[in-house]
Amino acid sequence: MTFEMSDREIVEKDIEALYLGNLNTVEFDLDLPSRGKYGSTINWESKDERFITPEGTSNTSILRERRSCHTSHRQVYVRQCKPV
C-alpha cells in the first residue's frame, strides 16, 4: 500500500524541512534551495535587495552596519506531474 501526500501536505512538509541557519546573524551568502525535500518548487524573494538577493547573496558590509531584525519571506509553489 502506497501513501500519497496531497499538494498541501507536500508544501507543509517542505516548509517544515527548510532550515537556513541563524538569520539574525547572516555573515555569508545563504544557500537557498529551489526544490523542497518532498518535491515543492521554491521561489525566493527579497524585501530589500541591498541586504540580500533572491539568490541568497548577502551584502555583509551593509548587514554589519545595520543591526536590525530581518524577516524571511517564503512562497512555495507546487507543481506535481503524474504519469498518464
JOFENNOR-V854509 format. One record per residue. N is the residue number from 1. RES is the residue in one small letter. PHI is phi in radians with two decimals (NA if undefined). OMEGA is omega in whole degrees, 0 to 359 (999 if undefined). Layout:
BEGIN
n:N res:RES phi:PHI omega:OMEGA
n:N res:RES phi:PHI omega:OMEGA
END
This chain:
BEGIN
n:1 res:m phi:NA omega:181
n:2 res:t phi:-1.87 omega:177
n:3 res:f phi:-1.69 omega:180
n:4 res:e phi:-1.95 omega:180
n:5 res:m phi:-1.44 omega:175
n:6 res:s phi:-1.30 omega:178
n:7 res:d phi:-0.98 omega:180
n:8 res:r phi:-1.07 omega:179
n:9 res:e phi:-1.13 omega:178
n:10 res:i phi:-1.09 omega:179
n:11 res:v phi:-1.06 omega:180
n:12 res:e phi:-1.06 omega:179
n:13 res:k phi:-1.14 omega:179
n:14 res:d phi:-1.14 omega:177
n:15 res:i phi:-1.11 omega:178
n:16 res:e phi:-1.07 omega:185
n:17 res:a phi:-1.43 omega:181
n:18 res:l phi:-1.23 omega:173
n:19 res:y phi:-2.47 omega:183
n:20 res:l phi:-1.92 omega:183
n:21 res:g phi:1.61 omega:180
n:22 res:n phi:-1.39 omega:183
n:23 res:l phi:-1.40 omega:177
n:24 res:n phi:-1.44 omega:181
n:25 res:t phi:-2.31 omega:181
n:26 res:v phi:-1.22 omega:180
n:27 res:e phi:-2.11 omega:182
n:28 res:f phi:-2.40 omega:174
n:29 res:d phi:-1.10 omega:179
n:30 res:l phi:-1.65 omega:174
n:31 res:d phi:-1.62 omega:183
n:32 res:l phi:-1.68 omega:183
n:33 res:p phi:-1.19 omega:177
n:34 res:s phi:-1.72 omega:176
n:35 res:r phi:-2.28 omega:176
n:36 res:g phi:-1.44 omega:180
n:37 res:k phi:-0.99 omega:183
n:38 res:y phi:-1.80 omega:172
n:39 res:g phi:1.96 omega:178
n:40 res:s phi:-1.17 omega:171
n:41 res:t phi:-1.56 omega:184
n:42 res:i phi:-1.98 omega:176
n:43 res:n phi:-1.99 omega:183
n:44 res:w phi:-1.84 omega:176
n:45 res:e phi:-2.24 omega:176
n:46 res:s phi:-2.04 omega:178
n:47 res:k phi:-1.29 omega:179
n:48 res:d phi:-2.60 omega:185
n:49 res:e phi:-1.25 omega:172
n:50 res:r phi:-1.17 omega:183
n:51 res:f phi:-1.74 omega:180
n:52 res:i phi:-2.68 omega:181
n:53 res:t phi:-1.57 omega:176
n:54 res:p phi:-1.10 omega:177
n:55 res:e phi:-1.52 omega:178
n:56 res:g phi:1.74 omega:179
n:57 res:t phi:-1.29 omega:182
n:58 res:s phi:-1.85 omega:175
n:59 res:n phi:-1.71 omega:187
n:60 res:t phi:-1.16 omega:179
n:61 res:s phi:-1.16 omega:177
n:62 res:i phi:-1.24 omega:181
n:63 res:l phi:-1.09 omega:179
n:64 res:r phi:-1.19 omega:180
n:65 res:e phi:-1.23 omega:185
n:66 res:r phi:-1.94 omega:178
n:67 res:r phi:-1.58 omega:179
n:68 res:s phi:-2.48 omega:179
n:69 res:c phi:-1.37 omega:177
n:70 res:h phi:-2.11 omega:179
n:71 res:t phi:-1.84 omega:176
n:72 res:s phi:-1.49 omega:181
n:73 res:h phi:-2.16 omega:180
n:74 res:r phi:-2.17 omega:170
n:75 res:q phi:-2.18 omega:182
n:76 res:v phi:-2.03 omega:179
n:77 res:y phi:-1.95 omega:181
n:78 res:v phi:-2.01 omega:172
n:79 res:r phi:-2.35 omega:183
n:80 res:q phi:-2.03 omega:179
n:81 res:c phi:-1.78 omega:179
n:82 res:k phi:-2.02 omega:179
n:83 res:p phi:-1.13 omega:180
n:84 res:v phi:-1.56 omega:999
END
